[in-house]
Amino acid sequence: MSENREATGRPPAVRTLLRLWPYLRPVRLRMSLAAVIAIVASCLGLVFPLVLKWMVDGPIAHRDTGGVWRGALILLLLGAAEAGLFGLRRWLVARPLAGIEASMRADLYRHLQRLPVAFHDRWPSGQLLSRGTTDLMLLRQFLSFPLMFLLVNGVTIVTGCVILLLQDWALGLLLLAPAVPLVILCSVFESRYALVARRAQDQVGDLTTVVEEGVLGIRIVKGFGRHRSQTQAFRALAAKLRGTELEKGRLLAGIWSLITTIPELAIGAALVFGTLRVADGGLSAGTLVAFLSTALALRWPVESIGFMLAMSQEAATAAERFFEPMDAREETDTTEEDTAEETNTAEPAAAGCAAASAEGGLRFEGVSFRYPDAGPDAPAVLSRIDLHVAPGETMALVGATGSGKTTLTALVPRLHEATSGRITLDGEDITLMPRARLRELVSVAFEEPTLFSASAGENVLMGVGGEAGDGDLDRALDVAQAGFVRELPRSTDTQVGEQGLSLSGGQRQRLALARAVVGRPRFLVLDDPLSALDVHTEALVEAALRRVLRETTALVVAHRPSTVLLADRVALISHGRVAAVGTHQQLLRENAEYAWLMSGEEHGGQAATVEPLAAAQPPAAAEPARAGVGGGQQQRAEEEAR
């Protein structure tokens, strides 16, 4: 996601930052009060020169010691008031800004959970992570300081300029002469800095991705001795980011030096011109002191313009990056009207048991699927799938690697949306169901199990929509033959660590299977759930799983005959289509491709038949050796099944 965006049209910074208003609206009164206090505090600093003018032309000129002490006391009180007001401003904004950052981070996380899987397939996790951390931190800093002080310093500069012109219009015009070139320089700086800031923040996301992958894949890195190449890749990205940050520094140094130098030259010219007028008697010494003091008081508001613009551009870039994933469309359910219409039309069908039985189970009707980012000429991953899994039946999906089995199972819980056709559960179209209800009905277990940084028991109970007791947890662990959990130091309360990498592959897979069955789902989708198990554990899991499968309607991706024998029927998937459906024994006798897949032996001319689909997914070679067992083992498996 770090493609060069400099050539693309970017919205103006102001328009991007205005999108933060919904988060600012609840605290607008407190923020407005803090801004008013900051303006008053800043303008108090402009009263100092006026007090100095009174002291120079009055008590000092007349050698009035008491007047000098009164003036010093006034300056002390003004300084204390200014410091107190700035402290009050900081206190006023600290709590609401922390709340705004927390709210934005919560909204981003909530939104990411509701985005379709296709979105997460395209976005590196490091890019999303940097948007939820670094970018939000930049936005909080912007709201805390630059946003308010752009207003405060602007008001201070205007007020100071009015005071300068009132004191002496000639010196005032001389001091304000650099304003036009400064505005031009700031405009050029802003446009250039915005592009560099965007590039830097994208590179931070890329670097975060590399770090995350290196940490999560540390076993692969060490196992293959690739630490040097990983380090080189990190250094290359870090050097790239360093170069971009140096470019930002050069731009900021350039504008800062110009903003500092040009006003200083103007102040110097005003000092010379004013001194000559005092010598000629055309200007009082007090007025010159007050004029120069006012000009020096405006130095920080003027010099901070470059700094403020830089932080504003970084904040605008951060806001743009924050809203990029936020603008992505969430998974949506059907409208209430569509749902009501579907409910009305479905009532007659639901009224009778016969009708429900005829439409029951899991049914695919003309289902096709193409990945959203696939090229226009790429073949569909799935094409015109027609398949019916009767209530209480277990259907095995068998096919070569890349044939579309896993993609087909992902359509049932709507992890991907079918391009055409429809899928029904007990006669109800899944696109008309609320997703929450659909995913309560359908439970899934993937070949690559994902565990979270939580306890073993919590990972299993994630598969329950509502409350679950210890009995449900124990039953699920027994079905998955995951009794090893009870032998852990704290039993089911033992933390399994990030990604569950403290456990073996087979243990993680068994916990994932327990998570799938703990809620007694009506529909169960298993994607080769026993691939990491040894032969003996697999046999025990299969024996327990048969009891579970009798109580549910299941779709099981299988590569080995032992897993296929769990199913009542088998569907052979070839080139994204259903090539054959039947029992295991029928397909062994009648379908050469199926027999070849199950035997793991060469079967004349079948290599071309089982080549994986060259679609939007990366190509992969068929793996017949992994898919099955030898002929003698196959025969024993068939006899055992009989």
N, C-alpha and C positions, 0 to 999 in steps of 0.2 A: 504493500500500500504506500510505499515511499516514492512512487513515480513522481517525476518532476511536474509540479503544478504551476510553474512560473508562467508557462504559456497560456494557461487557462484563465478565463475571466474570474476574478475574485470579487465578492461583494464588498462594498466600501466598509471600512472598519466601523463607522458609526452605525450602519445598518445591522452589522453582525452583533455589535455590543447591545443594541436595543432589544435583541432577542432575550437578553437576560432579565428584562423587566418583570416577567411573571414571578421570578424568584425574589426580586427586590420589592415588589408591591406590598407584601405583608409587613415589611419593616421600613416602608417609605417615610413614615412620620419620624421615626427615630433617626434615620439617615439624614433627613432634611434638617432636623434639629442639630445634629452633629455638624452639618455643613454650615449652618448659620453661626454656630459657636466658633468654628474654625475661621470663618470670614471675619468675625468680630475680633478674634485673637490676632489674626494677621494684620488687620487694619490698625490695631493698637500700636503695632510697631511703627506705623507712619506718624503717630502722635509724638514719638521721641524727637524727631527733627524740629517740630513746632515748639516743644519745650526748650530745646537747645537754643533756638532763635530768641525766645523770650529771655533766656538766661544771659546770652551773649550781649544782646542789645539793651538789656535792663540791668539786673544785679551786677553782672561782671563789669559792664561799661561804667556803672555808677559806684563800683566798689562796695556793693551791698552784700556783706557776708551772710546775713540772715536770709536774703533772697536766694543766694546760691544754695544754702542748706535746704530751703523749701523746694527748690528745683530738683535737687538730688533726691529728696524724699518722694517727689512726684514720679521721677524716673524709676525709682525702686518699686513703688506701688504698681506702676504700669507693667514693669517686667514680671512681677509676681502674678498679676492678673492674667497676663499673656500666657505664662507657664501653666497656671491653673486651668485656663480655658482649653489649652491644647490637651492637657491630661484628661479633662472631662470628655473631650471629643473622642479620645482613644477608648475610654471606658464605654462610651455610648455605642461604638461601632463593633467592639470586639465580639460580644455575644451574638448579635444578628449575623455577622459575617461568618462566624463559625457554623451557625445554623444553616446559612445559605449553602456553604460548601458541602455540609453533610446531606442536605436535601438534594443537591445536584448529583452527588455521588450515589445516593440511594435511587434516584430516578434513573440514572444511567444503568445501574446494576439491574434494576427491575426491568428496564426496557430490553437489555441484552438477553435476559431470561426468556423474553417473549418473542424474540426475533427468530425467524425460521432457521433451520439447520443450514440451508443454502447460504445464508449470510455469513455464518461462522466458518463455512468451508472456504470463503473468499478472504476473510480478514485474519491476519496473523494475531495471535493472542497478545503479543507484546504491544502492538499498536493500540489495542483496546485497553490494555493495562495502563499505558502511558496517558491515555485520555482520562482515565479515572483517578490518576494520581498527580502527575506533573502538571497537566493542563489545568486541572481544577485548583491546584495550589497557585498557579499563576493568576487565575481569575480572582481568587480570594485576595491575593496581594494587590491586584489592580483595584478591586472594590474598596480595599482598606486605605490605599494611599493615592495612586494617580487619579482615579476617578474624582475623588473629592477635591484634590489639590489642583487639578486642572481648572475647576471652578473657583476655588479659593485664590489661587495665584492670578487667575484672569481678573477677578474683581480687584485684587490688590494692585495689579499693574495699572488698571484703568483709574482707580482712586489715586494712586501715586502720580500718574501722569497729570491728572487734574490739579493736584496740589503743586506740582512743578510749574505748570503753566500759570497758576494763580500767583505763585511767588515771583516769577519773572518769565514772561512769555518768550523772550529772545533766547535765554538759556534753555528753556523748555523745548523749544523747537530744535535747537542744536542737539540736545540730548535724544530727541525722538527721531532724528533723521535716519538712524540705522534700522528703523522698524521695517521698512519695505524690503531691503535685501534679506533681513532675517526671516521674514515670512516666506520668501521664495526659497531660501535655503532649507527651511523646515519642510516645505512641501516636497522638495526633491528627496530629502532624507527619508521622509515618511514612506514614499512609494518604494524606494530601494530597500529600506529596512524591513518592510512587510514581507517581501519575497524571501529574504535571507532568514527571517524569523520562522517562516513556514517550513523552509527546508530543514532548519535545525531541529524543529520539533518533530518532524517526520523521521529524521535520522535518530532521534532519541527513541522513538518507537521501534525502529529497526534494531537498534542496539539492545533494547529491552527484550525483543524477541530472541535474539541470539543468546543472551544470558539465560533466559528461561529455558530454551531448548537445551543448552549445555548442562544446566542443573538437572532437568528432568531426564535427560539422556546420558547422565554421567556414567552409567554402567556400560553403555555402548561405546562411549568415548574411551573409557579405560580399557574395555575388552578388546577393542581394535587398535589401541595405541594411537588414537587420533587427537591427542591433546595438543600436539603442535599445530596441526592444521586448524583446529578449533580456535586456538589462541591467535593464529595468524588472521583468521576471519574476523575475530573480535578486534584485533589491532587495526585491521584495515577500516572497519566501520568506525572505530574510535578515532582514528586519524582523520577520517572524512568529517566526522562531527567536530573535531578540534579545528579543522580548517574553516568550517562554517562559523564556528563560534569566534574564531579570530577575525573573520570577515565582519561579523557583527561588531566586534570590538573596534575595528578600524573605522567603520561607519560612525559608531557612537563617539569615538575619540575625535573624528573630524568635525562632526557637528558641534560637539561640546567646545572644542577649541575655538571655532568660529563664533559661537554664541557668547563665549567668554571674552574673546579678543575685541570684537566689534563694539560692544557696549563700553568696554574699558577705554578704548580710543575716544569714544564720545564723551565719557566722563572726564578724561584728561583734557580734551579740547574745551569742555565747559569750565573746568578748573582754571585754565589759563585765561580764557575770555572773562570769567567772573572776577579773577584777581585783578585784571587790568581795570575793570569797571569799579571795583572797590577802591583802587588806587586813584582813580579819577573822581571818586565821590559820587558816582552814579548808582552805587549799590551798597547797602549796609553789610558790615561783616557778618552780622547775625543772619541776614537773608542768605548770604553765600554759604555759611555753615549749614543752615537748614536745608538749602537746595542740595548741597553735596551729600548731606546725611540721608535725605530722601532718596537720592539716586543710588547710594550704597545700599539702602534698605531694599531697593528693588532688584539688586543684583541676583539674589537667590531665586526669586520668582522668575526672572528672565533666564538665568542660566539653567534652571531646572526644566525648561521647555523641552530640550533635547532628550533628557532622561525620561520625562513624562511621556513624550511621543513614543519613545522606544518601548516603554512598558505598556503603553496603550496598544501598540501594534502587536506585541507579544500576546497581550490579553485577547485582542481581536482574533489572532490566529488560534489561540487556545479555545476560544468560543466557537470558532468555525469547526475545529477538529472535534469539539464536544458534540456539536449538533449534527455532524455527519452521521454517526451511528444513530443518534436520536431521531433523525429524519427518515431512517429506514422503516418500512412498514412492518408492523408487528403481525404475528399470526392472528387472523381475525376469524371470529365465528360468523355464522349467518345472521342476518338481521332478524329482529323479533317478528317482522311480518312474514319472512320466509319460513321461519321456524313454526309459526302459528299455522301457515298454509300447509306445511308438510305434516304437522300434527293432525290437522283436519282430514287430510287425504289418507293418513295412515290409520285413522281410527277404525274404519271398516275392516282393514286387514288384521288389526290387532284384536278384533273382537272374537275371532274364532281360533281354536287351537289348531285346526287343520291348516288354516292359512298361515299361521305363525310357523308351523312345522315346515311347510313348503318353502317359505322364504328364510328359514332359520339358518344359523351357522354363519360362516364367512364366505362371501361371494365376490369374485372379481368379474366384472362385466365389461369387456372391450377395453381393458385398462392399458394405456400406453404412457410412457414416461421418457422425457428428454431433459437433461440437465439445463437449467436456465442459461448458463454461460456457454453451452455447446454451440459450435459453429452451425451455420444454416445447412451445410451439406453433410453434417455428421449424422450417422444413422441413430435411430432411437435406441435407448438402452432396453426398453421394454416395448413390445408392439402387440396390441390386440390380445391381451391376456384374458382368457375366459377360464375360470376355475371356481369350483364350489367345494367348500369344506363343510360337511354336514355337522349339525349339532352333536357334540361329544366325540367327533372324529379327529384323528391326528393325521395331518397330511405332511409328508416329507417332501422337501424341494431338493432335487439333485441336479447337478449340472457342472460343466467345466468352470474353472476359475474365470471370472469376468462375464459369465453368462447372464447375470442380472438377478441372481437369487437374493442377495442381501438387499439390493435396491427394492425388490418386490416386497420384502418383509418390512422395509422402512416406510412403505406407503400405508400400511395398516394403522399405525398410531399417528399418521400424518406428520412424520418427520420430514418427508418430502410430499409435495402435492402431485397427484397424478395429472399428466398433461391432458389426457382425455379418458373417457370411460368413467365408471364409478365402482366404488367398493361399498358393500353393505354388511352390517352386522345384525343378524336376526331380522333382516328385511329393511333395516334403517340405514339410509345413506350416511356415511361417516362425515361428509361435508356439511350435513345439516345438524350434526351434533355439536354441542359445546365441547371444546377441546378437553376441558377438565373432566367431563363425563366420559368422553371417549377413552381418555388415558386411565380412567378408573376401571373401565371394562377390559382394556387391553394391557397386558403386562409383557415386558420384553426383557430378553437377556442377550447380550451381544457377545460375539466371539472374543473381542478384545475388551475385557472387563475394566470398568472404571470405578475405582473406589475413592472416597473422599477422606480428608483429614479429620476423621471422627472415629468413634469406637466401632468395633466389629458389629455390635448389635445395632447401632444407629445406622450403619450402612445397609444392613439387611432390612430394617424397618422403614427405610425410605420407600420401599415398594408397597406400603400400606397407605391407602388414601385417608383412612380415619384412625381411630385408636386401635392399638393392638396390644395383646397381653403377652406374658412370658410363654404361654402355651403356643401361640402362633409362631413366636420366634423359635422355640424348640422344635416345632414341627417342621418349619422351613429348613432349619439346620440339619435335621435328620434326613429330609428328602434329598438335600444336596450333599449328604455325607460330609458335612462341615463340622463334625464333632471336635475337630482340632481346636476350634475356638474356645471350648471349655477348658482346654489345657493351657491356654495362654495365661500370662501372669495375673491378669485381672478378669479372666474369663471374657464374657461378651462386652465388658467395659474397657477392654484393652484398646488403646489407640493404634490404628493400623498405619499411621504415617501418611505423608503425601502420596497420592496415587496408589496407596496400599503396597508400596514397593518393599516394605518389610516382610511381606508374604511371598510365597512362591507363586508362579503363574497358575498352577492348578488350584492353590488355595484361593487366590483371587477369583478364579472362574467359578469355584463352588460358592463363594459368598455372593457373587452376582446371580447365580442360579437361585440361591435361597431368597434373594431380594425379589426375583421374578415370581416366585410361587407363594411368598408369605401372605399375600392378600387374597388367595384363592380366586384368581381372576377368571372371568367367564371366557376370555380369549387369551391364549398364550402364544407368543411369538418367540422362538428360540433360534438364534443364529449360530449353529454349530457350537452348542454350549459345552461340549465335553471334549473339545479338541486338545486341551492341555492336561487331560487326566491320564494316569497310567491305566493299564488294562484291568487290573483288579478293582481299582476305585471306580472306573467307568462302569463295570458290571454292577457294583453295588448301587451307584447313582441311578442306573437305568432301571433296576428293580424297584427302587423307591419312586422313580419318576413315572413308571407305568401306572401306579395308583393315582397320581395327580392327574395324569392325562385322561384317565377315565372320567374325571369330573369337569373337564373343560374342553373347549374347541381349540385345537393347537395347529400351528404352522411351524415346521421345524426344518431348518437348513441342515442338510446332512452331507458328509463326505465319506463316511465309513459305513459298511453294512451293519455294524452293531448299532449305530444310531438310526439307520433306516428301519431296522426291525422294530423300533418303538412305534412306527406309524402304521395306520390301517391301510393307507394308500400312498402312492408315490407319484409326484409330478416331475417329469423330466423337462428342465428348462434348457433350451438350446438357441443361441443367437437371439435372446430376448423374447422367445416365444415358447409356448407350451407344446413340446414335441410329442409327448405321450403321457397318459395317466393310467395307472393301474396298480395292482399289488406288486410287491417286490418280486415275487416269483414269476408273475406274468411278464413283467418288463425284462427280467433276466432271460426268459425264453424267447420273447418276441422282438426286443429292441437291441440291436447290436451296439449302439452307442452307450446305452445304459449298462449293458454287460461289460463293455470295455472300461467304463468308469468304475464299476464295482470290483472288477478283477485286478486292475492295475497292470494288465498285460497288453502287449501290442495286439491290435485287432485290425486286420487288413483294411487299410484305407480310411480308418476312422480319425486319424490325426486331423484331417481337414475339417471333419465334422465338429470337433470339440474345441477348435481354436477359439479363444476368448473374443468377445465382441469388441471391435475397434470403434468404440464410441467415445463419449466425452470423458470417460475415465481413462487413467493411464493404462497402457497395454500391459498384460501380464501373461506369462506362459502357463499353459495347462500343467497341472501337477497330478498326473494319474497315480504316482506312487503314494502320495499323501492321501488320495481319495479313498483307497480301499485296502484290501488284504489279498493274500494269495488265494489260488483256487481251492486248495485244501481247507484253508481257514473259512472260505466262503461256504464250502459244502457243510462244514461243521456248524456254521452259524445258521444255515437254512434248516438243518436237522433240529437244532436247538429250538428254533422258532416254531417248528411244527409240533 
